[in-house]
Amino acid sequence: LHVDRQVIGCSDHDGEQAYNLDGEEMWVADFIKREGVEPQPPFIDHITYRDGTYQTAEANQQTCKTSLDVARRAMKDFKIED
């Protein structure tokens, strides 16, 4: 059995999207260079992600930032203790 994960996260100034298999990064979005990176070791059969994966990551960042803004507005009147 294998464990695969997709990580999507964002803040006001940064973001991340990565795909992992068994704890190893298989693909990560480099939002500075505006491309996907496949940091796989040379001793495995290389896994290539389909065209458009980076563009999907950019779209996911916009969704994440919109959701973050909605959550902030919804939580603005909550006390820290709550």
Secondary structure, DSSP 4 states (H G I P E B T S, - for coil): ---EEEEEEE-SS-EEEEEEETTEEEEEEETTTTEEE----TTSPPP-PPTTHHHHHHHHHHHHHHHHHHHHHHHTTS-TT-
